[in-house]
């Protein structure tokens, strides 16, 4: 086998104009339906975990040791972070269902077209 030819063809394939297939369109629609929920979930989860960690640091007086009432403030902030982590998944499920229902008709029609081929 000529490895130079294989390498040249694979590089040329990257620069060739791509044909828009129905599978690619179906994947884009699926991604379009799921992406907002995923972005929100990761963002909310990261922020809630940071808030929870900050609250725990305040409660254990790792930070803000000279702060009057720092332990109580830390517990309150920690609880807020826990609540954020707790409601993250139910919100994700609701947003995912909303996104799926928004694009369901288009996705089902495109999937039927692909399956009928």
Secondary structure in CASP SS format (residue, H / E / C, confidence):
PFRMAT SS
TARGET T0000
AUTHOR 0000-0000-0000
METHOD secondary structure of the structure
MODEL  1
X C 1.00
X C 1.00
X H 1.00
X H 1.00
X H 1.00
X H 1.00
X H 1.00
X H 1.00
X H 1.00
X H 1.00
X H 1.00
X H 1.00
X H 1.00
X H 1.00
X H 1.00
X C 1.00
X C 1.00
X C 1.00
X C 1.00
X C 1.00
X C 1.00
X H 1.00
X H 1.00
X H 1.00
X H 1.00
X H 1.00
X H 1.00
X H 1.00
X H 1.00
X H 1.00
X H 1.00
X H 1.00
X H 1.00
X H 1.00
X H 1.00
X H 1.00
X H 1.00
X H 1.00
X H 1.00
X H 1.00
X H 1.00
X H 1.00
X H 1.00
X H 1.00
X H 1.00
X H 1.00
X H 1.00
X H 1.00
X H 1.00
X H 1.00
X H 1.00
X H 1.00
X H 1.00
X H 1.00
X H 1.00
X H 1.00
X H 1.00
X H 1.00
X H 1.00
X C 1.00
X C 1.00
X C 1.00
X C 1.00
X C 1.00
X C 1.00
X C 1.00
X C 1.00
X C 1.00
X C 1.00
X H 1.00
X H 1.00
X H 1.00
X H 1.00
X H 1.00
X H 1.00
X H 1.00
X H 1.00
X H 1.00
X H 1.00
X H 1.00
X H 1.00
X H 1.00
X H 1.00
X H 1.00
X H 1.00
X H 1.00
X H 1.00
X H 1.00
X H 1.00
X H 1.00
X H 1.00
X H 1.00
X H 1.00
X H 1.00
X H 1.00
X H 1.00
X H 1.00
X H 1.00
X H 1.00
X H 1.00
X H 1.00
X H 1.00
X H 1.00
X H 1.00
X H 1.00
X H 1.00
X H 1.00
X H 1.00
X H 1.00
X H 1.00
X H 1.00
X H 1.00
X H 1.00
X H 1.00
X H 1.00
X H 1.00
X C 1.00
END
